[in-house]
Amino acid sequence: MFRGTTPTLKFTLPFAVDQLECAWVTLAQNKTVIIDKAMNECTCSDNAITVTLTQEETLKLDCNCRTEIQIRAKTVDGKALASRIFTVETERILKDGEI
């Protein structure tokens, strides 16, 4: 993922998203949450949750470390779930700031 871009992250679940009461897509670096997107900020359909990050959000990421991404959710019947933690490189950009 490059800083200052607008990447779209798509997560495929093993069940329909209408079984979720709430969910969050969280991005962290150095064990600190940098971006936290609630389910109402995502696009949910069938068994997928999709979220597009803004330039402002990705500019908050440090390019000197990896970014961790995880989904946490609660089902309509009260079960708390968490995905495995995905790790991606955060790439630097030459022209800083929003364009």
C-alpha positions in Angstrom: 0.0 0.0 0.0 1.3 3.4 -0.9 1.0 6.5 1.4 -1.2 9.2 -0.1 -3.2 6.9 -2.3 -6.8 5.7 -2.1 -6.6 1.9 -1.9 -9.6 -0.3 -1.8 -9.5 -3.2 0.7 -11.8 -6.1 0.1 -12.4 -8.9 2.6 -14.3 -12.0 1.8 -16.1 -13.6 4.7 -17.1 -17.3 5.0 -20.8 -16.2 5.6 -23.2 -13.4 4.5 -22.5 -10.0 5.9 -26.2 -9.7 6.9 -25.3 -12.0 9.8 -23.2 -9.1 11.3 -24.5 -6.6 13.8 -21.4 -4.5 13.6 -17.8 -4.7 12.3 -14.6 -2.6 12.1 -11.7 -2.7 9.7 -8.6 -1.6 11.7 -5.2 -0.6 10.5 -2.3 -0.3 13.0 1.4 0.3 13.1 3.8 -0.3 16.0 0.8 -1.7 18.0 -1.0 1.7 17.6 -4.3 2.0 15.8 -4.0 4.5 12.9 -7.2 4.0 11.0 -10.4 2.5 12.3 -13.4 2.2 9.9 -16.8 1.1 11.2 -19.1 -1.1 9.1 -21.2 1.9 8.2 -18.2 3.4 6.5 -17.7 0.2 4.4 -19.6 -1.3 1.5 -21.2 -4.6 2.5 -22.7 -7.0 0.0 -23.2 -10.8 -0.1 -20.1 -12.1 1.8 -17.7 -9.2 1.3 -16.8 -6.0 3.2 -15.0 -3.4 1.1 -13.5 -0.1 2.3 -11.7 2.6 0.4 -9.2 4.7 2.3 -8.7 8.4 1.7 -5.4 10.1 0.9 -5.6 11.8 4.2 -5.9 8.4 6.0 -3.0 6.8 4.1 -0.8 9.8 4.7 -1.1 9.0 8.4 0.8 5.7 7.8 4.5 5.6 8.4 6.5 4.1 5.5 9.3 2.9 7.8 7.2 0.0 9.2 4.6 -2.5 8.1 0.9 -1.9 8.4 -1.3 -4.5 10.1 -5.0 -4.9 9.1 -7.7 -6.8 11.0 -11.5 -7.1 10.9 -13.4 -7.5 14.2 -17.1 -8.1 14.2 -20.1 -9.1 16.3 -22.8 -11.3 14.8 -26.5 -10.7 15.2 -26.6 -13.6 17.7 -23.8 -12.0 19.8 -20.7 -13.9 18.8 -17.5 -11.8 18.7 -15.2 -12.6 15.8 -11.7 -11.5 14.6 -9.9 -12.2 11.4 -6.2 -13.1 11.3 -4.0 -10.0 11.2 -2.8 -9.3 7.6 0.5 -7.4 7.2 1.4 -5.2 4.2 4.3 -3.0 3.3 3.7 0.7 3.5 5.4 2.3 0.5 6.8 5.8 0.5 5.9 8.4 -2.1 8.1 11.1 -3.5 5.5 14.0 -3.6 4.1 14.2 -0.1 0.6 15.5 0.8 -2.8 15.2 -0.9 -3.1 15.8 -4.7 
